[in-house]
Amino acid sequence: MSHERPVEPFSDIHFEDGRVEAVLLHDPTVEGLDMAIYMDASASMTEEYRPKRTSVGLLDWLRGRRAETLPNDVEPQVHWMLEYLATKDRNGKLRVAYWACGEDGNDVQVVGELEGKDVKRYKFPGPAKLGSGTVLTPALRDYVAYVKSQVPNGARRGCAVIVTDGEIHDADDVKVFSAKLAKDIVAGKCPRTNFVLVGVGDQVDEEQLEEIAHEEYKGVGHLWCHRHAQEIKNVAEIVAVLVDETMTVAAGGTIYDDREKIVKTYEGRLPAVLEFEIGKTAKSFTLEVNGQRYTQPLPEDDDHEGEEH
């Protein structure tokens, strides 16, 4: 399967049937945004939650050096995301929780409302009980209920970052839930809400995550975006799903296809989201802005394979 890899200055690409939707790297400010982080707590995360202990040789030990206990693999990842995402949140506090925990993986264990400052004081040793399955829908229900409860307090939009290390076991239920949520958003029953799947490790089912993120919903567009932690080069890539066409990144720009033919010209302003037709056989496109040119490759097969949300 050919996966799309956005290159700077792009943070997200969608390519299907000759149509491109490209999101430029932008650090958005969204009024009334309520953010959250949900950490995978399924059994496959056992090693990631286990504290690491350094080893010392006999000579070091004789010199007085002792082994140290280091944070588990999860803590540093959550620390840097929490620190950044708190700058996007309406009150600087995020709902942080474990998901896919408990006997059957259906439980959600809320850690609390955590601030982005002094993040290293927070410890994330894992849930009370790791789950036997990676079941995501309960976490989605938990977050949507939370966002709705925060509307009287000023919440106008929601976005939850969901960290996972493997295959989601209830992907079909996730799609059904997402379709219902989209209808509720359109009907005004729930604030606009998005989810970002962040894969960690080498066991992530990228094809499954892309399939979830691929879905578009009438009146809403994409609810989901997906990233692989190891490929995130700029922290703003995490919230690419919050960027929309009303945001401006430059005074103008020009799009060329792979034959140097002008596809689209933006005069006056270059929006953060670019949409244009380029043809199914295109191998790449180039954005020219402020005298600089940036070329973004496109996959050969665009049947659900040209997007990473």
C-alpha positions in Angstrom: 0.0 0.0 0.0 1.3 3.4 -1.0 1.1 5.9 1.9 1.1 9.6 1.4 3.8 11.5 3.3 3.3 15.2 3.5 6.5 17.2 3.2 7.1 20.7 4.5 5.3 23.1 4.3 2.4 20.7 4.1 1.0 19.0 7.2 -1.8 16.9 5.6 -2.6 15.6 2.1 -5.7 14.0 0.7 -5.6 12.8 -3.0 -8.5 10.9 -4.6 -9.9 10.8 -8.1 -7.6 13.6 -9.3 -8.6 16.0 -6.5 -6.1 17.3 -4.0 -6.8 18.8 -0.6 -3.6 20.0 1.0 -3.3 21.5 4.4 -0.4 23.9 5.0 1.6 23.7 8.2 -0.1 26.3 10.4 -0.3 26.8 14.2 -4.0 27.5 14.6 -5.8 29.4 17.3 -9.4 28.2 17.8 -11.7 30.1 20.1 -13.3 28.0 22.8 -11.3 24.8 22.0 -11.3 22.0 24.5 -8.5 19.5 24.0 -7.9 16.1 25.5 -5.3 13.2 25.4 -6.4 9.6 25.6 -3.6 7.0 26.2 -3.8 3.4 25.0 -3.9 1.1 28.0 -4.4 -2.2 26.3 -2.2 -5.2 27.2 0.1 -4.6 24.2 1.3 -1.4 26.0 2.8 -3.4 29.0 6.4 -2.7 28.1 5.7 0.9 27.2 4.3 1.6 30.8 7.2 -0.3 32.5 9.8 1.9 34.1 13.3 1.6 32.6 16.3 0.9 34.9 19.8 1.7 33.9 22.6 -0.8 34.4 26.0 -0.2 35.8 29.2 -2.2 35.7 31.2 -3.4 38.7 33.8 -0.6 38.3 31.0 2.1 38.3 29.4 0.5 41.3 32.6 0.5 43.2 33.0 4.2 42.4 29.6 4.9 44.0 27.4 5.0 40.9 24.1 3.3 41.2 21.4 2.2 38.8 18.7 4.7 38.1 15.0 4.3 37.4 14.0 6.2 34.3 10.5 7.2 33.1 8.5 4.7 31.0 8.2 5.2 27.3 4.8 6.9 27.6 5.6 9.7 29.9 7.9 11.8 27.6 5.4 11.4 24.7 2.5 12.7 26.8 4.6 15.4 28.4 5.5 17.1 25.1 2.0 16.8 23.7 0.4 18.0 26.8 2.7 21.0 27.0 1.9 22.1 23.4 -1.8 21.2 23.3 -2.4 23.2 26.5 -1.5 26.3 24.5 -4.4 25.6 22.2 -6.9 24.8 25.0 -9.4 27.5 26.1 -8.3 27.3 29.8 -4.9 25.6 29.5 -6.1 22.3 31.0 -6.6 19.0 29.2 -8.8 16.0 30.1 -6.2 13.2 30.2 -7.4 9.5 30.4 -6.4 5.9 29.8 -8.6 4.0 27.3 -8.9 0.3 26.4 -8.3 -0.6 30.1 -10.2 -2.9 32.5 -11.0 -6.6 32.2 -12.3 -6.5 28.6 -10.7 -3.3 27.3 -13.9 -1.3 27.5 -13.1 0.9 30.4 -11.9 4.5 30.5 -9.8 5.6 33.5 -9.7 9.4 33.8 -6.5 10.8 35.2 -7.8 14.3 35.5 -7.7 17.9 34.2 -4.0 18.6 33.7 -2.2 21.8 33.1 0.4 22.3 30.4 2.9 24.0 32.7 5.5 22.1 34.7 4.4 18.9 32.9 7.3 16.8 34.2 5.6 16.7 37.6 2.9 14.4 36.1 3.5 10.6 36.2 1.8 8.2 33.8 2.5 4.7 35.2 -0.4 3.1 33.4 -4.0 2.3 34.4 -5.1 0.2 37.4 -5.6 -2.7 35.0 -4.5 -3.1 31.4 -7.2 -4.2 29.0 -7.4 -7.4 27.0 -8.6 -5.6 23.9 -8.1 -2.3 22.1 -11.6 -1.0 22.2 -11.9 2.7 21.2 -15.6 3.5 21.1 -16.0 3.9 24.9 -13.3 6.6 24.9 -15.1 8.5 22.1 -18.3 8.4 24.1 -16.5 9.6 27.1 -14.9 12.6 25.3 -18.1 13.7 23.5 -20.0 13.6 26.8 -17.3 15.7 28.4 -17.3 18.3 25.6 -21.1 18.6 25.8 -20.8 19.1 29.6 -18.3 21.9 29.0 -20.4 24.0 26.7 -21.9 26.1 29.6 -18.3 26.8 30.6 -17.2 28.2 27.2 -16.4 25.1 25.1 -17.2 25.8 21.5 -15.1 23.0 19.8 -13.5 19.8 20.9 -10.4 17.9 19.8 -9.0 14.7 21.4 -5.6 13.2 20.6 -5.7 9.4 20.9 -2.5 7.5 21.3 -2.4 3.9 20.1 0.3 1.3 19.5 -1.6 -1.3 17.4 -4.8 -2.4 15.8 -8.2 -1.0 16.9 -10.5 -4.0 17.6 -13.8 -2.1 17.2 -13.1 -0.2 14.0 -16.6 -0.8 12.6 -18.2 0.6 15.8 -15.9 3.6 15.6 -17.2 4.4 12.1 -20.8 4.0 13.2 -20.2 6.3 16.1 -18.5 8.8 13.9 -21.4 8.9 11.5 -23.8 9.5 14.3 -21.6 12.2 15.8 -21.3 14.0 12.5 -25.1 14.2 12.2 -25.3 15.5 15.8 -22.8 18.2 15.0 -24.7 19.3 11.9 -28.0 19.3 14.0 -26.3 21.5 16.6 -26.6 18.8 19.3 -22.8 18.8 19.8 -19.9 21.2 19.2 -17.7 20.6 16.3 -15.4 17.8 17.4 -12.3 16.1 15.9 -10.1 13.2 16.7 -6.4 12.7 16.0 -5.0 9.2 16.1 -1.3 9.2 16.9 0.4 5.8 16.3 3.4 4.8 18.3 5.8 1.9 17.7 6.1 -0.4 14.7 3.0 -2.5 15.2 0.5 0.3 14.2 -2.0 -0.7 11.6 -1.6 2.3 9.4 -4.0 1.0 6.7 -6.7 0.7 9.3 -6.0 4.2 10.7 -6.1 5.7 7.2 -9.4 4.0 6.5 -10.9 5.6 9.6 -9.4 9.0 8.8 -10.5 8.7 5.1 -14.2 9.1 5.8 -15.9 12.4 5.0 -19.2 13.3 6.5 -21.9 15.5 5.0 -21.7 19.0 6.4 -18.7 18.2 8.5 -15.9 16.9 6.2 -13.2 14.9 8.0 -13.7 14.1 11.7 -10.4 12.2 11.9 -6.7 12.8 11.3 -3.9 10.3 11.8 -0.2 10.7 12.5 2.8 8.5 13.3 4.7 9.8 16.3 8.1 9.0 14.8 7.3 11.1 11.7 6.1 14.2 13.5 8.7 16.9 12.7 6.7 19.9 13.8 4.5 19.8 16.8 1.8 21.8 15.0 1.2 18.7 12.7 -0.7 17.2 15.6 -3.5 19.8 15.2 -3.6 19.9 11.4 -7.3 18.8 11.6 -8.1 22.1 13.2 -6.8 24.2 10.3 -9.5 25.4 7.8 -9.8 27.5 4.7 -10.6 30.7 6.6 -7.0 30.8 7.9 -4.4 32.7 5.9 -0.7 31.8 5.6 0.6 34.1 2.9 -0.4 36.9 0.5 -0.8 34.6 -2.5 0.6 31.6 -4.3 0.5 29.4 -7.4 0.0 25.7 -7.9 1.8 23.8 -10.7 1.3 20.2 -11.8 4.2 17.8 -12.5 4.4 19.2 -16.1 4.8 22.8 -14.9 1.3 23.7 -16.0 -0.5 26.2 -13.7 -3.3 24.4 -11.9 -4.5 27.2 -9.7 -3.6 30.8 -8.7 -4.3 32.3 -5.3 -4.4 36.1 -5.5 -4.5 38.3 -2.4 -4.3 35.5 0.1 -3.1 31.9 0.3 -5.5 29.9 2.5 -4.2 27.3 4.9 -6.3 24.6 3.1 -5.7 24.3 -0.7 -8.2 22.4 -2.9 -7.7 21.9 -6.6 -8.1 19.4 -9.5 -4.9 18.0 -10.9 -5.8 14.7 -12.7 -5.6 11.1 -11.6 -2.2 10.4 -13.2 -0.3 13.3 -11.5 2.9 12.3 -9.7 3.3 15.5 -7.7 2.4 19.2 -7.5 4.4 22.3 -6.7 3.4 25.3 -4.6 5.2 28.6 -5.4 4.9 31.2 -2.6 7.1 34.2 -1.7 9.6 33.2 -4.4 10.1 29.7 -3.0 8.9 26.4 -4.6 7.8 23.3 -2.6 7.1 20.0 -4.4 4.8 17.4 -2.8 4.8 13.9 -4.3 1.6 12.1 -4.8 1.1 8.3 -4.9 0.5 6.5 -8.2 -2.7 4.7 -6.9 -5.3 7.1 -5.5 -7.9 4.5 -4.5 -8.0 5.5 -0.8 -4.2 5.3 -0.8 -3.4 9.0 -1.3 -4.3 10.3 2.1 -2.9 10.5 5.5 -5.2 12.4 7.9 
